[in-house]
């Protein structure tokens, strides 16, 4: 369509209205802030989620190690119980062996001591633990005292106690004394130094007696 200007005047051009950018700036900053906040939240969420996964994995590993340690602990406790049982058995065997070998030594020691005592004999002897109870008779109280002294000097006993020593009323024809003695066996057995003293004394006596006999 062709337009003809009949007035002969130039038609004014329409002017454009300027755009107001000042009102849009706050919206831009708000959007940028929201975006940055979302990014920071995502970063912290991802970081905490990673740490949480690591801690969960660590907890599972520790729980697995705890289970293994509990099993090892049960095994150790079982081994300790077996060890105690074996130690008790070994201790019992050692004690039986000691009692078996010590019994002969005990009989020999007491027999030698009684044989050296004058007018004294034993009627019974019992052993309970480390205590030996001896019952016997003698012609005098001095014989009982000498027997106790011989037991002390033997070094085989560490504690000797006389329980009873009295005259036997059942035998009036001959004066007889009955006695009961408790003697505790020393842990180390006979003392070698105590046994060596009589031998050295005997040797000194023999050496001293020889010149007298020679003269």
Buried (B, 14 or more C-beta within 10 A) or exposed (E): EEEEEEEEEEEEEEEEEEEEEEEEEEEEEEEEEEEEEEEEEEEEEEEEEEEEEEEEEEEEEEEEEEEEEEEEEEEEEEEEEEEEEEEEEEEEEEEEEEEEEBEEEBEEBBEEBBEEBEBBEBEEBEBEEBBBBBBBBBBBEEBBBBBBEBBBBBBBBBEBEBEEBEEBEEEEEEEBBBBBBBBBBBEEEBBEEEEEEEEEEEEEEEEEEEEEEEE
